[in-house]
Amino acid sequence: MRTIKFGIIGCGLMGREFASAAARWCHLLTPSARPVIVGICDKNTDLFGWYEANFSSITQSTTDYRELLANNEIEAIYCAVPHALHKDIYIDIIRSGKHLLGEKPFGMDMEANRAILRTIDEYPQVLVRSSSEFPFFPGAQRVARAIENNEFGHIIEVNAGFLHSSDINPEKIINWKRMIDINGEYGCMGDLGLHVLHLPLRMGWMPETVYAQLANIVAERPDAKGNKVACQTWDNALINCRVKTKEGQAFPMTCKTYRIAPGETDTWYIEVKGTRKSISYTTKYPKTLLSMDYEPGGGQEWRSEDLGYETAYPCITGGIFEFGFTDAILQMWASFIEELATGSPGRFGCATPHETRQSHLVFTAALASQKDNKVIRIA
Ligand SMILES: NC(=O)c1ccc[n+]([C@@H]2O[C@H](COP(=O)([O-])OP(=O)(O)OC[C@H]3O[C@@H](n4cnc5c(N)ncnc54)[C@H](O)[C@@H]3O)[C@@H](O)[C@H]2O)c1
């Protein structure tokens, strides 16, 4: 099987997730190629030990990502660094001719995203995709298929969201994700928003108008020395959208990105309600898909179905078993590698640069809506 040699830039939380997925590639039954991690880069050299202990394939560990980009052995990069660095590092990666799976939000703001996308246009031979793993959950895939098959009749409303409670503790020490100069003005939308929008955008549901309510609930946090410092990022965003499909149907869509949602650790959900069918999926109950089919005059009963391990990319896991976060990461990687190896991702592709641009248009409109308390039309 073809191997694709990878470098990782940013060896923190997400860098390790990718490495771990690459380490269990044997889980996939029919991959067209296999990633092999040969280089790692982080400013923090303390992180190298875990990688070097677990991946004998690593021959280069460096604190300077340019050294990784100069390594001719490396074909592709996974980059998971703080948002303020996306623009410069992603542009340098693309210019080096290496393929890129970058983390969201793909630029800290609209200007950074535009600059990255301009560079992508200059290097059409380079495959560039953004990370967004939740649509690879079996329940999310079922929702996508039902939309593609036009099963809903007239769509009444769509609700999508991603809820965390990781910032509910006001004593949690501030980190870069809560600093406006590193995480960006989008705050929770930059952190969580592409996860929420990826599937709706893939279905062609680009919002026409946006009205947003953004909240900064914990405005001060302790720093590492215990001093209280300002925490200016938005904690929660409720984005009310009007969507018009290419068939001319219009419906409301709510998108919630909450860092402070009591009781929710990492809950991604999507719900589509229509005159003929409704469907509801949440990772809170990861194997349960709720759906209702309605015939005029008939009853209205929600049906609950256990999904099991139904994946876009076949795996060794038995069909009755449960699917989880790390499985979604593996599926997303399978999609990227499939596209890299064959030119097509098959069942479901990773988020595209165009979709990241659409998400930035929504977040930027949400900021403007909050500022002036008005509805913003997205051109
Ligand atoms: N897909 C997901 O589910 C998911 C989840 C969390 C975070 N993310 C995204 O992943 C990215 C990174 O987030 P994280 O949670 O892994 O953060 P993290 O802080 O755990 O890791 C970031 C790493 O980048 C390193 N770094 C900083 N400057 C660098 C430089 N100049 N060169 C090389 N390395 C440098 C840091 O030392 C750190 O180890 C962000 O874009 C974030 O939005 C995605």
The ligand as an ORCA input file, in Angstrom:
! r2SCAN-3c Opt
* xyz 0 1
  N     -10.883     19.280     15.481
  C     -11.108     19.405     16.771
  O     -11.953     18.727     17.350
  C     -10.287     20.381     17.557
  C     -10.290     20.336     18.958
  C      -9.467     21.239     19.647
  C      -8.724     22.173     18.950
  N      -8.772     22.201     17.580
  C      -7.980     23.177     16.799
  O      -6.639     22.705     16.750
  C      -5.728     23.808     16.756
  C      -4.779     23.636     17.928
  O      -5.543     23.461     19.088
  P      -5.056     22.481     20.257
  O      -6.233     22.277     21.134
  O      -4.342     21.309     19.697
  O      -4.057     23.478     20.982
  P      -2.794     23.158     21.909
  O      -2.494     24.417     22.617
  O      -3.026     21.911     22.691
  O      -1.659     22.842     20.843
  C      -1.113     23.836     20.011
  C       0.363     23.561     19.933
  O       0.958     24.479     19.014
  C       2.270     24.745     19.498
  N       2.816     25.937     18.857
  C       2.609     27.233     19.160
  N       3.332     28.030     18.341
  C       3.988     27.211     17.491
  C       4.893     27.428     16.413
  N       5.224     28.654     16.018
  N       5.405     26.340     15.786
  C       5.070     25.096     16.169
  N       4.224     24.828     17.179
  C       3.682     25.876     17.835
  C       2.080     24.895     20.993
  O       3.282     24.765     21.698
  C       1.083     23.765     21.284
  O       1.731     22.575     21.667
  C      -6.594     25.070     16.802
  O      -6.782     25.543     15.503
  C      -7.902     24.579     17.391
  O      -9.025     25.346     17.003
  C      -9.526     21.310     16.886
*
